[in-house]
């Protein structure tokens, strides 16, 4: 990816993450000034996010012959959270029907807000599975605990942070000459 494409991609990413001052793509050919400006913009994010973004920038600035920089960046990146829900003992067949309409509405609100990408029922009927558009398991936990089933203690979730399939970086290794 060339510098202009990278700056445009990162600018879109930063805009989606509620950042407001990314360097314009047209300034990418200014001898690195736009990248330095972009780097100073990134300095305002929290430490964990800063480290991930630094890795992404380093990986895109370097074309390693082993793929190590790209794999390190991908390893540190969480792009989604998989939430696997299970009924608790409080969620009996008698208690569930009263709460399910409000649970469905509030879950749909999270999907429309872009926080839930996909939602499923476990085929054995033991709970629900959400693919969430959040990068922090803490945020996913808060969102799920605020749903009616979470507030009632009727469902718990196992949260699995997910990111790029970083071992694919091994394919970036240059063949021996």
VOTORDREN-6783 format. One record per residue: residue in one letter; x, y, z of N, C-alpha, C, O in turn; residue number from 0. Coordinates in Angstrom, 1 decimal. Each point is the difference from the previous one (the first is absolute). Layout:
% residues N
{node "A",{X,Y,Z},{X,Y,Z},{X,Y,Z},{X,Y,Z},NUM}
...
% end
This chain:
% residues 177
{node "X",{0.9,-1.2,0.0},{-0.9,1.2,0.0},{0.9,1.2,0.0},{1.0,0.1,0.8},0}
{node "X",{-1.3,0.9,-1.6},{0.8,1.2,-0.1},{-0.4,0.9,1.2},{-1.0,-0.2,0.7},1}
{node "X",{1.8,1.3,-0.5},{-0.2,0.9,1.1},{-1.3,0.7,-0.1},{-0.7,0.1,1.0},2}
{node "X",{0.3,0.3,-2.2},{-1.3,0.7,-0.1},{-1.1,-0.9,0.4},{-0.9,0.4,0.7},3}
{node "X",{0.9,-1.7,-1.2},{-1.0,-0.9,0.4},{0.0,-0.3,1.4},{-1.1,-0.1,0.6},4}
{node "X",{2.3,0.0,0.0},{0.0,-0.3,1.5},{-0.5,1.2,0.8},{-0.8,-0.2,0.9},5}
{node "X",{1.1,1.4,-1.3},{-0.5,1.2,0.7},{-1.5,0.1,-0.1},{-0.7,0.3,0.9},6}
{node "X",{0.2,-0.6,-2.1},{-1.5,0.0,-0.2},{-0.7,-1.0,0.8},{-1.0,0.2,0.6},7}
{node "X",{1.6,-1.4,-0.5},{-0.6,-1.1,0.7},{0.1,0.3,1.5},{-1.0,-0.2,0.7},8}
{node "X",{2.1,0.7,-0.2},{0.1,0.3,1.4},{-0.9,1.2,0.4},{-0.5,0.1,1.1},9}
{node "X",{0.4,0.9,-2.0},{-0.9,1.1,0.2},{-1.4,-0.5,0.2},{-0.7,0.5,0.9},10}
{node "X",{0.2,-1.4,-1.7},{-1.3,-0.5,0.1},{-0.2,-0.8,1.3},{-1.0,0.1,0.7},11}
{node "X",{2.1,-0.8,-0.3},{-0.1,-0.8,1.3},{-0.1,1.0,1.2},{-0.8,-0.2,0.9},12}
{node "X",{1.6,1.2,-1.0},{0.0,1.0,1.1},{-1.3,0.7,0.1},{-0.5,0.3,1.1},13}
{node "X",{-0.1,0.1,-2.3},{-1.3,0.6,0.0},{-1.1,-0.9,0.6},{-0.8,0.5,0.8},14}
{node "X",{0.9,-1.8,-1.1},{-1.0,-0.9,0.5},{0.2,-0.2,1.5},{-0.9,-0.3,0.7},15}
{node "X",{2.1,0.6,-0.2},{0.3,-0.2,1.5},{-0.2,1.3,0.7},{0.4,0.2,1.1},16}
{node "X",{-1.1,0.8,-1.7},{-0.4,1.3,0.6},{1.2,0.9,0.1},{0.0,0.9,0.9},17}
{node "X",{1.0,-1.1,-1.7},{1.1,1.0,0.0},{-0.3,1.0,-1.1},{-0.6,-0.3,-1.0},18}
{node "X",{1.0,1.6,1.2},{-0.4,1.0,-0.9},{1.1,0.6,-0.9},{-0.3,0.6,-1.0},19}
{node "X",{1.6,-0.8,1.4},{1.0,0.7,-0.8},{1.0,-1.0,-0.6},{1.1,-0.2,0.6},20}
{node "X",{-1.4,-0.4,-1.7},{0.9,-0.8,-0.7},{0.6,0.8,-1.2},{-0.7,0.8,-0.5},21}
{node "X",{1.9,-1.2,0.1},{0.6,0.7,-1.1},{-0.7,-0.3,-1.3},{-0.3,-1.2,-0.2},22}
{node "X",{0.1,2.2,-0.7},{-0.7,-0.4,-1.3},{0.9,-0.8,-0.8},{1.3,0.1,0.0},23}
{node "X",{-1.9,-0.9,-0.8},{0.8,-0.9,-0.9},{0.8,0.7,-1.0},{1.1,-0.4,-0.4},24}
{node "X",{-1.6,1.6,0.0},{0.8,0.8,-1.0},{1.3,0.5,0.5},{0.9,0.4,-0.7},25}
{node "X",{-0.7,-0.4,2.1},{1.2,0.5,0.6},{1.0,-1.1,0.1},{1.1,0.3,0.6},26}
{node "X",{-1.4,-1.5,-1.0},{0.9,-1.1,0.2},{1.3,0.1,-0.7},{1.0,-0.7,0.4},27}
{node "X",{-0.8,1.5,-1.4},{1.2,0.1,-0.8},{0.9,1.2,0.5},{0.7,0.5,-0.8},28}
{node "X",{-0.9,-0.1,2.0},{0.7,1.2,0.5},{1.3,-0.4,0.8},{0.4,0.7,0.8},29}
{node "X",{0.2,-1.8,-1.2},{1.3,-0.4,0.6},{-0.2,-0.5,1.5},{1.0,0.0,0.7},30}
{node "X",{-2.1,-0.5,-0.4},{-0.2,-0.6,1.3},{-0.7,0.9,1.0},{-0.3,-0.5,1.1},31}
{node "X",{0.1,1.8,-1.4},{-0.6,0.9,1.0},{-1.4,-0.5,0.3},{-0.4,0.1,1.2},32}
{node "X",{-0.4,-0.6,-2.2},{-1.3,-0.4,0.3},{0.0,-1.2,1.0},{-0.9,-0.2,0.8},33}
{node "X",{1.9,-0.7,-1.0},{0.1,-1.2,0.8},{0.3,0.4,1.5},{-0.5,-0.5,0.9},34}
{node "X",{1.4,1.6,-0.8},{0.3,0.5,1.3},{-1.2,0.6,0.6},{-0.2,-0.1,1.2},35}
{node "X",{-0.6,0.9,-2.0},{-1.2,0.6,0.6},{-1.0,-1.1,0.4},{-0.6,0.1,1.0},36}
{node "X",{0.5,-1.1,-1.8},{-0.9,-1.1,0.3},{0.5,-0.7,1.3},{-0.8,-0.4,0.9},37}
{node "X",{2.1,0.2,-0.8},{0.5,-0.6,1.2},{-0.2,0.9,1.3},{-0.3,-0.6,1.0},38}
{node "X",{0.4,1.9,-1.2},{-0.3,0.8,1.2},{-1.5,0.0,0.3},{-0.4,0.2,1.2},39}
{node "X",{-0.5,-0.4,-2.2},{-1.4,-0.1,0.3},{-0.3,-1.3,0.8},{-0.8,0.0,0.9},40}
{node "X",{1.5,-1.1,-1.3},{-0.2,-1.2,0.7},{0.5,0.0,1.5},{-0.5,-0.7,0.8},41}
{node "X",{1.4,1.6,-0.5},{0.5,0.1,1.4},{-1.1,0.3,1.0},{0.3,-0.1,1.2},42}
{node "X",{-1.4,0.6,-1.6},{-1.1,0.4,0.9},{-0.8,-1.2,0.5},{-0.9,0.2,0.9},43}
{node "X",{1.0,-1.4,-1.4},{-0.8,-1.1,0.3},{0.6,-0.7,1.3},{1.1,0.2,0.3},44}
{node "X",{-2.0,-1.0,0.4},{0.5,-0.7,1.2},{1.2,-0.9,-0.3},{0.2,-0.4,-1.2},45}
{node "X",{0.5,0.0,2.2},{1.2,-0.8,-0.2},{-0.1,-1.3,-0.7},{0.7,-0.2,-1.0},46}
{node "X",{-1.7,-0.6,1.3},{-0.2,-1.3,-0.7},{-0.3,0.2,-1.5},{0.6,-0.6,-0.8},47}
{node "X",{-1.5,1.6,0.5},{-0.3,0.3,-1.4},{1.2,0.6,-0.7},{0.3,-0.3,-1.1},48}
{node "X",{0.5,1.1,1.9},{1.2,0.6,-0.6},{1.0,-1.1,-0.5},{0.5,0.1,-1.0},49}
{node "X",{-0.3,-1.1,1.9},{0.9,-1.0,-0.3},{-0.4,-0.8,-1.3},{0.8,-0.3,-0.8},50}
{node "X",{-2.1,0.0,0.7},{-0.6,-0.7,-1.2},{0.2,0.8,-1.2},{0.5,-0.5,-1.1},51}
{node "X",{-0.8,1.8,1.1},{0.1,0.9,-1.1},{1.5,0.1,-0.4},{0.3,0.1,-1.2},52}
{node "X",{0.6,0.1,2.2},{1.4,0.0,-0.3},{0.5,-1.2,-0.8},{0.8,0.1,-0.9},53}
{node "X",{-1.3,-1.3,1.4},{0.4,-1.2,-0.7},{-0.5,0.0,-1.4},{0.7,-0.5,-1.0},54}
{node "X",{-1.9,0.9,0.8},{-0.6,0.1,-1.4},{0.8,0.9,-0.9},{0.3,-0.4,-1.1},55}
{node "X",{0.1,1.6,1.6},{0.8,0.9,-0.8},{1.3,-0.6,-0.3},{0.5,0.1,-1.1},56}
{node "X",{0.2,-0.7,2.1},{1.3,-0.6,-0.2},{-0.1,-1.1,-1.1},{0.9,-0.1,-0.8},57}
{node "X",{-1.9,-0.7,1.0},{-0.2,-1.2,-1.0},{-0.2,0.5,-1.4},{0.5,-0.6,-0.9},58}
{node "X",{-1.2,1.7,0.8},{-0.3,0.5,-1.4},{1.2,0.8,-0.6},{0.1,0.1,-1.2},59}
{node "X",{0.7,0.5,2.1},{1.2,0.7,-0.5},{1.1,-0.9,-0.4},{0.8,0.4,-0.8},60}
{node "X",{-0.8,-1.6,1.3},{1.1,-0.9,-0.3},{-0.5,-1.2,-0.7},{-1.1,-0.6,0.3},61}
{node "X",{1.8,0.2,-1.3},{-0.3,-1.3,-0.6},{1.1,-1.0,0.4},{1.1,0.0,-0.5},62}
{node "X",{-1.5,-0.7,1.6},{1.0,-0.9,0.5},{0.1,-1.2,-1.0},{-0.9,-0.4,-0.6},63}
{node "X",{2.1,-0.2,0.6},{0.2,-1.2,-0.8},{-0.6,-1.2,0.7},{-0.1,-1.1,-0.7},64}
{node "X",{-0.1,1.2,2.0},{-0.5,-1.2,0.7},{-1.5,0.1,0.3},{-0.6,-1.0,0.4},65}
{node "X",{0.0,2.2,-0.5},{-1.4,0.2,0.4},{-0.1,0.2,1.5},{-1.1,0.1,0.5},66}
{node "X",{2.2,0.0,0.3},{0.0,0.2,1.4},{-0.7,1.3,0.5},{-0.9,-0.1,0.9},67}
{node "X",{1.2,1.2,-1.6},{-0.7,1.2,0.4},{-1.5,0.0,-0.2},{-0.8,0.5,0.8},68}
{node "X",{0.4,-1.0,-2.0},{-1.4,-0.1,-0.3},{-0.7,-1.0,1.0},{-1.1,0.3,0.4},69}
{node "X",{1.7,-1.4,-0.1},{-0.6,-0.9,1.0},{-0.1,0.6,1.4},{-1.0,-0.2,0.7},70}
{node "X",{2.0,0.9,-0.3},{0.0,0.7,1.3},{-1.2,1.0,0.1},{-0.7,0.0,1.0},71}
{node "X",{0.5,0.7,-2.1},{-1.1,1.0,0.0},{-1.3,-0.7,0.0},{-0.9,0.4,0.7},72}
{node "X",{0.7,-1.5,-1.5},{-1.2,-0.7,0.0},{-0.3,-0.7,1.3},{-1.2,-0.1,0.5},73}
{node "X",{2.2,-0.4,0.2},{-0.2,-0.7,1.3},{-0.5,1.0,1.0},{-0.8,-0.4,0.9},74}
{node "X",{1.2,1.6,-0.9},{-0.4,1.0,1.0},{-1.4,0.6,-0.3},{-0.4,0.8,0.8},75}
{node "X",{-0.2,-1.1,-1.9},{-1.2,0.7,-0.4},{-1.2,-0.9,0.3},{-0.1,-1.1,-0.4},76}
{node "X",{-0.9,1.7,1.1},{-1.3,-0.6,0.2},{-0.9,0.8,-0.9},{-0.2,1.2,0.1},77}
{node "X",{-0.5,-1.9,-1.0},{-1.0,0.6,-0.9},{-1.4,-0.3,0.4},{-0.9,0.8,-0.4},78}
{node "X",{0.6,-1.9,1.1},{-1.3,-0.4,0.4},{0.1,-0.7,1.3},{1.0,-0.5,0.4},79}
{node "X",{-2.2,0.3,0.2},{-0.1,-0.8,1.2},{-1.1,-1.0,-0.2},{-1.1,0.3,-0.4},80}
{node "X",{1.4,-1.6,0.5},{-1.0,-1.1,0.0},{-0.5,-0.2,1.4},{0.7,-0.3,0.9},81}
{node "X",{-2.0,0.4,-0.8},{-0.7,-0.1,1.3},{-0.9,-1.3,0.0},{-0.9,0.0,-0.8},82}
{node "X",{1.3,-1.0,1.6},{-0.8,-1.2,0.0},{-0.8,0.0,1.3},{0.6,-0.1,1.1},83}
{node "X",{-1.9,0.2,-1.2},{-0.9,0.1,1.1},{-0.6,-1.4,0.5},{-0.2,-0.8,-0.9},84}
{node "X",{0.1,0.7,2.2},{-0.6,-1.2,0.5},{-1.1,0.4,1.1},{0.2,0.9,0.7},85}
{node "X",{-1.3,-1.7,-0.7},{-1.0,0.3,1.0},{0.6,-0.3,1.4},{0.8,-0.9,0.1},86}
{node "X",{-1.3,1.6,0.9},{0.3,-0.3,1.4},{-1.1,-0.7,0.6},{-1.1,-0.2,-0.7},87}
{node "X",{1.2,-0.3,1.9},{-1.1,-0.7,0.7},{-1.2,0.9,0.2},{-1.1,-0.5,0.1},88}
{node "X",{1.3,1.8,-0.1},{-1.2,0.9,0.1},{-0.9,0.0,-1.2},{-1.1,0.4,0.1},89}
{node "X",{1.7,-0.8,-1.3},{-0.8,0.1,-1.2},{-0.7,-1.3,-0.2},{0.4,-0.9,-0.9},90}
{node "X",{-1.5,0.7,1.6},{-0.8,-1.2,-0.2},{-1.0,0.2,-1.1},{-0.3,1.1,-0.4},91}
{node "X",{-0.3,-2.2,-0.1},{-1.0,0.1,-1.1},{-1.2,0.9,0.5},{-0.7,0.6,-0.9},92}
{node "X",{0.5,-0.5,2.2},{-1.1,0.9,0.5},{0.4,1.5,0.1},{-0.9,0.8,-0.2},93}
{node "X",{2.2,-0.5,0.4},{0.4,1.4,0.2},{0.4,0.6,-1.3},{-0.1,1.3,-0.1},94}
{node "X",{0.5,-2.0,-0.9},{0.5,0.6,-1.3},{-1.1,0.7,-0.8},{0.3,1.1,-0.5},95}
{node "X",{-1.5,-1.6,0.3},{-0.9,0.7,-0.9},{-0.3,1.4,0.4},{-0.2,0.8,-1.0},96}
{node "X",{0.1,-0.4,2.2},{-0.3,1.3,0.4},{1.1,1.0,-0.4},{-0.3,1.2,-0.3},97}
{node "X",{1.6,-1.6,0.3},{1.1,0.9,-0.3},{0.4,0.0,-1.5},{0.7,1.0,-0.4},98}
{node "X",{-1.0,-2.0,-0.3},{0.5,-0.1,-1.4},{-0.4,1.1,-1.0},{0.8,0.4,-0.8},99}
{node "X",{-2.0,0.1,0.9},{-0.4,1.1,-0.9},{1.0,1.2,0.2},{0.4,0.6,-1.0},100}
{node "X",{-0.2,-0.2,2.2},{0.9,1.2,0.3},{1.4,-0.4,-0.4},{0.8,0.9,-0.4},101}
{node "X",{-0.3,-2.1,0.7},{1.3,-0.5,-0.4},{0.2,0.1,-1.5},{1.0,0.5,-0.5},102}
{node "X",{-2.0,-0.9,-0.3},{0.1,0.0,-1.4},{0.1,1.5,-0.5},{0.8,0.3,-0.9},103}
{node "X",{-1.7,0.6,1.4},{0.1,1.4,-0.4},{1.3,0.6,0.3},{0.6,0.7,-0.9},104}
{node "X",{-0.1,-0.9,2.1},{1.3,0.6,0.4},{1.2,-0.6,-0.8},{0.9,0.8,-0.3},105}
{node "X",{-1.0,-2.0,0.0},{1.0,-0.7,-0.8},{0.0,0.6,-1.5},{1.0,0.3,-0.5},106}
{node "X",{-2.2,-0.1,0.0},{-0.1,0.6,-1.3},{0.5,1.5,0.0},{0.6,0.4,-0.9},107}
{node "X",{-0.8,0.3,2.0},{0.5,1.3,0.1},{1.5,0.0,0.0},{0.6,0.9,-0.7},108}
{node "X",{0.1,-1.9,1.3},{1.4,-0.1,-0.1},{0.5,-0.3,-1.4},{1.0,0.5,-0.4},109}
{node "X",{-1.8,-1.3,-0.3},{0.4,-0.3,-1.4},{-0.1,1.3,-0.8},{0.8,0.3,-0.8},110}
{node "X",{-1.9,0.4,0.9},{-0.2,1.2,-0.8},{1.0,1.1,0.4},{0.3,0.8,-0.8},111}
{node "X",{0.2,-0.8,2.0},{1.1,0.9,0.4},{1.3,-0.4,-0.5},{1.0,0.7,0.2},112}
{node "X",{-0.9,-1.9,-0.8},{1.3,-0.5,-0.5},{0.8,-0.8,1.0},{1.2,-0.3,-0.4},113}
{node "X",{-1.7,0.1,1.5},{0.8,-0.8,1.0},{-0.1,-1.5,-0.1},{1.0,-0.7,0.3},114}
{node "X",{-2.1,0.2,-0.9},{-0.1,-1.4,-0.3},{0.0,-0.2,-1.5},{-0.9,0.6,-0.6},115}
{node "X",{1.8,-1.4,0.1},{0.1,-0.2,-1.4},{-1.0,-1.1,-0.4},{-0.8,0.1,-0.9},116}
{node "X",{0.9,-1.2,1.6},{-0.9,-1.2,-0.2},{-0.4,-0.6,1.3},{0.7,0.1,1.0},117}
{node "X",{-1.9,-0.7,-1.0},{-0.5,-0.7,1.2},{-0.6,-1.3,-0.4},{-0.7,-0.1,-1.0},118}
{node "X",{0.9,-0.9,1.9},{-0.5,-1.3,-0.3},{-0.5,-0.6,1.3},{0.3,0.4,1.1},119}
{node "X",{-1.1,-1.5,-1.2},{-0.4,-0.8,1.1},{0.8,-1.3,-0.1},{0.3,-0.5,-1.1},120}
{node "X",{0.2,0.0,2.2},{0.7,-1.3,0.0},{-1.0,-1.0,-0.4},{-1.2,0.0,0.5},121}
{node "X",{1.6,-0.9,-1.3},{-1.0,-1.0,-0.6},{-0.5,-1.0,1.1},{-1.0,-0.6,-0.2},122}
{node "X",{1.7,0.5,1.3},{-0.5,-0.8,1.1},{-0.9,0.7,1.0},{-0.5,-0.5,0.9},123}
{node "X",{0.2,1.8,-1.2},{-0.9,0.8,0.8},{0.6,0.5,1.3},{-0.7,0.5,0.8},124}
{node "X",{2.0,-0.6,-0.6},{0.6,0.3,1.3},{0.5,1.5,0.1},{0.6,0.4,1.0},125}
{node "X",{-0.9,0.4,-2.0},{0.4,1.4,0.0},{0.1,0.7,-1.3},{-0.6,-0.5,-1.0},126}
{node "X",{1.3,1.6,1.0},{0.2,0.8,-1.3},{1.4,0.2,-0.2},{0.9,-0.1,0.9},127}
{node "X",{-0.6,0.5,-2.2},{1.4,0.3,-0.4},{-0.1,1.3,-0.8},{-0.8,0.2,-0.9},128}
{node "X",{1.7,0.8,1.3},{0.1,1.3,-0.7},{1.4,0.2,-0.5},{1.0,-0.3,0.7},129}
{node "X",{-0.9,0.8,-1.9},{1.2,0.4,-0.6},{-0.1,1.6,0.1},{-0.8,0.6,-0.6},130}
{node "X",{1.7,-0.1,1.5},{-0.2,1.4,0.4},{1.1,0.9,-0.7},{1.1,-0.4,-0.1},131}
{node "X",{-1.6,1.6,-0.3},{0.9,1.0,-0.6},{0.6,0.9,1.0},{-0.1,1.2,0.0},132}
{node "X",{0.8,-1.8,0.9},{0.8,0.7,1.1},{1.4,-0.5,0.0},{0.2,-1.2,-0.3},133}
{node "X",{0.7,2.0,0.8},{1.4,-0.5,0.1},{0.4,-0.2,1.4},{1.1,-0.5,0.2},134}
{node "X",{-2.0,0.8,0.8},{0.4,-0.2,1.4},{-1.0,-1.0,0.6},{-1.2,0.3,0.0},135}
{node "X",{1.7,-1.4,0.6},{-0.9,-0.9,0.6},{-0.8,0.6,1.2},{-1.1,-0.4,0.3},136}
{node "X",{1.7,1.4,0.3},{-0.6,0.7,1.1},{-1.3,0.8,-0.5},{-1.0,0.0,0.7},137}
{node "X",{1.1,0.6,-1.9},{-1.2,0.6,-0.5},{-1.0,-1.0,-0.4},{-1.2,0.3,0.3},138}
{node "X",{1.6,-1.4,-0.8},{-1.0,-1.1,-0.4},{-0.7,-0.4,1.3},{-1.2,-0.2,0.0},139}
{node "X",{2.0,-0.1,1.1},{-0.6,-0.4,1.2},{-1.0,1.0,0.5},{-1.1,-0.4,0.5},140}
{node "X",{1.4,1.7,-0.5},{-0.9,1.0,0.5},{-1.3,0.0,-0.8},{-1.1,0.1,0.5},141}
{node "X",{1.2,-0.1,-1.9},{-1.1,0.0,-0.8},{-0.9,-1.2,0.2},{-1.3,0.1,0.1},142}
{node "X",{1.8,-1.3,0.1},{-0.7,-1.2,0.2},{-0.7,-0.1,1.4},{-1.1,-0.4,0.2},143}
{node "X",{1.8,0.9,0.8},{-0.5,0.1,1.4},{-1.1,1.0,0.1},{-0.9,-0.1,0.9},144}
{node "X",{0.8,1.1,-1.8},{-1.0,1.0,0.0},{-1.3,-0.5,-0.7},{-1.0,0.7,0.1},145}
{node "X",{1.1,-1.8,-0.8},{-1.2,-0.6,-0.6},{-0.9,-0.6,1.1},{0.5,-0.3,1.0},146}
{node "X",{-1.8,0.2,-1.3},{-0.9,-0.5,1.1},{0.4,-1.4,0.6},{-0.1,-0.1,1.2},147}
{node "X",{0.5,-0.8,-2.1},{0.4,-1.3,0.6},{1.3,0.1,0.9},{0.1,-0.7,1.0},148}
{node "X",{0.8,1.6,-1.4},{1.2,0.2,0.8},{-0.4,0.7,1.4},{0.5,-0.4,1.0},149}
{node "X",{-1.4,1.4,-1.1},{-0.4,0.7,1.3},{-0.7,-1.0,0.9},{0.1,0.1,1.2},150}
{node "X",{-0.9,-1.0,-1.8},{-0.7,-1.0,0.8},{0.8,-1.2,0.5},{-0.4,-0.9,0.7},151}
{node "X",{1.7,0.9,-1.2},{0.9,-1.2,0.4},{-0.4,-1.3,-0.7},{0.2,-1.0,0.6},152}
{node "X",{-0.9,1.1,-1.8},{-0.5,-1.2,-0.6},{0.9,-0.5,-1.1},{-0.2,-1.1,-0.6},153}
{node "X",{1.3,1.9,0.2},{0.9,-0.4,-1.0},{1.4,0.5,0.3},{0.1,1.1,0.4},154}
{node "X",{0.9,-2.0,-0.6},{1.4,0.4,0.1},{0.6,-0.2,-1.3},{-0.4,-0.8,-0.8},155}
{node "X",{1.5,1.5,0.6},{0.7,0.0,-1.3},{1.5,-0.3,0.2},{0.7,0.5,0.9},156}
{node "X",{-0.2,-1.4,-1.8},{1.4,-0.2,-0.1},{0.4,1.0,-1.2},{-0.6,-0.1,-1.1},157}
{node "X",{1.6,0.9,1.4},{0.4,1.0,-1.0},{1.4,-0.4,-0.6},{0.9,-0.2,0.7},158}
{node "X",{-0.8,0.2,-2.0},{1.2,-0.4,-0.7},{0.4,1.1,-1.0},{-0.7,0.2,-1.0},159}
{node "X",{1.8,0.5,1.4},{0.5,1.1,-0.9},{0.5,-0.7,-1.3},{0.7,-1.1,0.1},160}
{node "X",{-1.0,1.6,-1.3},{0.5,-0.6,-1.2},{0.7,1.1,-0.9},{-0.4,1.2,0.2},161}
{node "X",{1.3,-1.6,-1.0},{0.6,0.9,-0.9},{0.4,-0.7,-1.3},{-0.4,-1.1,-0.3},162}
{node "X",{1.3,1.7,-0.5},{0.5,-0.6,-1.2},{0.6,-1.3,0.2},{0.6,-0.3,1.1},163}
{node "X",{-0.6,-0.6,-2.0},{0.6,-1.3,0.0},{1.5,0.2,-0.2},{0.5,-0.2,-1.1},164}
{node "X",{0.2,0.6,2.2},{1.4,0.4,-0.1},{0.9,-1.0,-0.6},{1.0,0.4,-0.6},165}
{node "X",{-1.2,-1.7,0.8},{1.0,-1.0,-0.5},{0.1,0.1,-1.6},{1.0,-0.5,-0.5},166}
{node "X",{-2.0,1.1,-0.1},{0.1,0.2,-1.5},{1.2,0.9,-0.3},{0.5,-0.1,-1.2},167}
{node "X",{0.0,0.8,2.1},{1.2,0.8,-0.2},{1.2,-0.8,-0.4},{0.9,0.5,-0.6},168}
{node "X",{-0.9,-1.8,1.0},{1.1,-0.9,-0.4},{0.1,-0.1,-1.6},{1.0,-0.2,-0.5},169}
{node "X",{-2.1,0.5,-0.1},{-0.1,-0.1,-1.5},{0.7,1.2,-0.6},{0.3,0.1,-1.2},170}
{node "X",{0.0,0.9,2.0},{0.7,1.2,-0.5},{1.5,-0.2,-0.1},{0.7,0.9,-0.6},171}
{node "X",{-0.2,-1.9,1.2},{1.5,-0.3,-0.1},{0.4,-0.1,-1.4},{-0.6,-0.7,-0.8},172}
{node "X",{1.7,1.4,0.5},{0.5,0.0,-1.4},{0.7,-1.4,-0.2},{0.6,-0.6,0.9},173}
{node "X",{-0.9,0.0,-2.1},{0.7,-1.3,-0.3},{1.5,0.2,-0.1},{0.5,1.0,-0.4},174}
{node "X",{0.2,-2.1,0.8},{1.5,0.1,-0.1},{0.4,0.1,-1.4},{-0.6,-0.5,-0.9},175}
{node "X",{1.7,1.3,0.7},{0.5,0.2,-1.3},{1.1,-0.9,-0.4},{0.6,0.1,-1.1},176}
% end
